[in-house]
Amino acid sequence: MDIRPIKTEADYDWALKEIERYFAEEPEPGTPEGDRFDVLAALIESYEAKRWPIEAADPVDAIKFRMEQAGYDQSALARLLGSRSRASELLSRKRPLSMEQAWRLANEWHIPAEVLLRPYHLGGETA
């Protein structure tokens, strides 16, 4: 197997070119070509995660994304949280999520609890 670590952009470009041939016809798992594909994919994924890390969304951004994704409006959030003012204050970052609200959002709207429990800033539009 002629695979090497990805340390530079040139190495990354090489790995992308190498793996590209497998996209048209993915190799059988467990074969030498299948193993090569898996190793290349893991190397590329690791390099991309280090080179271009993606910051996890803060709780308010995650709630807004879920609302958009599911077609929920602010009144749906208000029903879930118990009042329109709580929903408004939460979305405008004037009030933090309580543990009970995070639990409801995780169970009812299927937003991962680890996202909802993440610390975030109040008082502005960004985390």
C-alpha positions as a Markdown table, in Angstrom:
| # | Residue | x | y | z |
|---|---|---|---|---|
| 1 | Met | 0.0 | 0.0 | 0.0 |
| 2 | Asp | 1.6 | 3.3 | -1.1 |
| 3 | Ile | 0.0 | 5.5 | 1.5 |
| 4 | Arg | 1.7 | 8.2 | 3.5 |
| 5 | Pro | 0.6 | 10.7 | 6.2 |
| 6 | Ile | -1.1 | 13.9 | 5.1 |
| 7 | Lys | 1.1 | 16.8 | 6.4 |
| 8 | Thr | 0.8 | 19.4 | 3.7 |
| 9 | Glu | -1.6 | 20.7 | 1.1 |
| 10 | Ala | 0.4 | 18.8 | -1.5 |
| 11 | Asp | -0.1 | 15.6 | 0.4 |
| 12 | Tyr | -3.8 | 16.4 | 0.8 |
| 13 | Asp | -4.2 | 17.0 | -3.0 |
| 14 | Trp | -2.4 | 13.7 | -3.6 |
| 15 | Ala | -4.7 | 11.8 | -1.3 |
| 16 | Leu | -7.8 | 13.4 | -2.9 |
| 17 | Lys | -6.6 | 12.4 | -6.3 |
| 18 | Glu | -5.9 | 8.8 | -5.1 |
| 19 | Ile | -9.3 | 8.4 | -3.5 |
| 20 | Glu | -11.2 | 9.9 | -6.4 |
| 21 | Arg | -10.9 | 6.8 | -8.5 |
| 22 | Tyr | -12.9 | 4.8 | -5.9 |
| 23 | Phe | -15.9 | 7.1 | -6.2 |
| 24 | Ala | -17.1 | 5.7 | -9.5 |
| 25 | Glu | -16.9 | 2.1 | -8.2 |
| 26 | Glu | -16.3 | 1.7 | -4.4 |
| 27 | Pro | -14.1 | -1.4 | -3.8 |
| 28 | Glu | -15.3 | -4.4 | -1.8 |
| 29 | Pro | -14.7 | -4.2 | 1.9 |
| 30 | Gly | -12.0 | -6.5 | 3.2 |
| 31 | Thr | -10.1 | -6.5 | -0.1 |
| 32 | Pro | -6.7 | -4.8 | -0.5 |
| 33 | Glu | -8.3 | -2.0 | -2.5 |
| 34 | Gly | -11.1 | -1.7 | 0.0 |
| 35 | Asp | -8.6 | -1.4 | 2.8 |
| 36 | Arg | -6.7 | 1.3 | 0.8 |
| 37 | Phe | -9.9 | 3.2 | 0.3 |
| 38 | Asp | -10.7 | 3.1 | 4.1 |
| 39 | Val | -7.2 | 4.3 | 5.0 |
| 40 | Leu | -7.2 | 7.1 | 2.5 |
| 41 | Ala | -10.7 | 8.2 | 3.7 |
| 42 | Ala | -9.6 | 8.2 | 7.3 |
| 43 | Leu | -6.4 | 10.2 | 6.5 |
| 44 | Ile | -8.3 | 12.8 | 4.6 |
| 45 | Glu | -11.0 | 13.1 | 7.2 |
| 46 | Ser | -8.4 | 13.5 | 10.0 |
| 47 | Tyr | -6.5 | 16.2 | 8.0 |
| 48 | Glu | -9.7 | 18.1 | 7.2 |
| 49 | Ala | -10.8 | 18.0 | 10.8 |
| 50 | Lys | -7.4 | 19.5 | 11.9 |
| 51 | Arg | -7.0 | 21.9 | 9.1 |
| 52 | Trp | -10.6 | 23.2 | 8.9 |
| 53 | Pro | -12.2 | 22.5 | 12.3 |
| 54 | Ile | -15.9 | 23.2 | 12.4 |
| 55 | Glu | -17.1 | 24.9 | 15.6 |
| 56 | Ala | -20.1 | 23.3 | 17.1 |
| 57 | Ala | -23.3 | 25.4 | 17.1 |
| 58 | Asp | -24.3 | 27.1 | 20.3 |
| 59 | Pro | -27.7 | 26.2 | 21.8 |
| 60 | Val | -29.6 | 29.2 | 20.3 |
| 61 | Asp | -28.2 | 28.6 | 16.8 |
| 62 | Ala | -29.0 | 24.9 | 17.1 |
| 63 | Ile | -32.6 | 25.7 | 18.1 |
| 64 | Lys | -33.0 | 28.2 | 15.3 |
| 65 | Phe | -31.6 | 25.7 | 12.8 |
| 66 | Arg | -34.0 | 23.0 | 14.1 |
| 67 | Met | -36.9 | 25.4 | 13.8 |
| 68 | Glu | -36.0 | 26.2 | 10.2 |
| 69 | Gln | -35.3 | 22.6 | 9.4 |
| 70 | Ala | -38.6 | 21.4 | 10.8 |
| 71 | Gly | -40.8 | 24.3 | 9.8 |
| 72 | Tyr | -41.4 | 25.4 | 13.4 |
| 73 | Asp | -42.1 | 29.0 | 14.2 |
| 74 | Gln | -41.6 | 30.9 | 17.4 |
| 75 | Ser | -45.1 | 30.0 | 18.6 |
| 76 | Ala | -44.1 | 26.3 | 18.5 |
| 77 | Leu | -41.1 | 27.0 | 20.6 |
| 78 | Ala | -43.4 | 29.0 | 23.0 |
| 79 | Arg | -45.7 | 26.0 | 23.3 |
| 80 | Leu | -42.8 | 23.8 | 24.1 |
| 81 | Leu | -41.3 | 26.2 | 26.7 |
| 82 | Gly | -44.5 | 27.3 | 28.2 |
| 83 | Ser | -44.7 | 31.0 | 27.2 |
| 84 | Arg | -44.1 | 33.4 | 24.3 |
| 85 | Ser | -41.9 | 35.6 | 26.4 |
| 86 | Arg | -39.6 | 32.7 | 27.3 |
| 87 | Ala | -39.3 | 31.8 | 23.7 |
| 88 | Ser | -38.6 | 35.4 | 22.7 |
| 89 | Glu | -36.1 | 35.9 | 25.5 |
| 90 | Leu | -34.3 | 32.7 | 24.6 |
| 91 | Leu | -34.1 | 33.4 | 20.9 |
| 92 | Ser | -32.9 | 37.0 | 21.5 |
| 93 | Arg | -30.2 | 35.6 | 24.0 |
| 94 | Lys | -31.7 | 37.5 | 26.9 |
| 95 | Arg | -32.4 | 34.4 | 29.0 |
| 96 | Pro | -30.4 | 31.2 | 29.2 |
| 97 | Leu | -31.9 | 27.8 | 28.7 |
| 98 | Ser | -32.9 | 26.0 | 31.9 |
| 99 | Met | -32.1 | 22.3 | 32.3 |
| 100 | Glu | -35.8 | 21.5 | 32.0 |
| 101 | Gln | -36.1 | 23.5 | 28.7 |
| 102 | Ala | -33.0 | 21.7 | 27.4 |
| 103 | Trp | -34.5 | 18.4 | 28.3 |
| 104 | Arg | -37.7 | 19.2 | 26.5 |
| 105 | Leu | -35.9 | 20.4 | 23.4 |
| 106 | Ala | -33.8 | 17.3 | 23.4 |
| 107 | Asn | -36.7 | 14.9 | 23.8 |
| 108 | Glu | -39.4 | 16.7 | 21.7 |
| 109 | Trp | -37.3 | 18.3 | 19.0 |
| 110 | His | -34.4 | 15.8 | 19.0 |
| 111 | Ile | -31.7 | 18.4 | 19.4 |
| 112 | Pro | -28.7 | 16.7 | 20.9 |
| 113 | Ala | -28.4 | 17.4 | 24.6 |
| 114 | Glu | -24.6 | 18.0 | 24.4 |
| 115 | Val | -25.4 | 20.9 | 22.0 |
| 116 | Leu | -28.1 | 22.4 | 24.3 |
| 117 | Leu | -25.8 | 22.2 | 27.4 |
| 118 | Arg | -22.9 | 24.0 | 25.7 |
| 119 | Pro | -22.1 | 27.4 | 27.3 |
| 120 | Tyr | -23.0 | 30.4 | 25.3 |
| 121 | His | -23.1 | 34.2 | 25.6 |
| 122 | Leu | -26.2 | 36.2 | 26.4 |
| 123 | Gly | -27.0 | 39.7 | 25.3 |
| 124 | Gly | -26.0 | 39.6 | 21.7 |
| 125 | Glu | -26.8 | 37.8 | 18.4 |
| 126 | Thr | -23.6 | 35.7 | 18.3 |
| 127 | Ala | -22.1 | 33.2 | 20.6 |
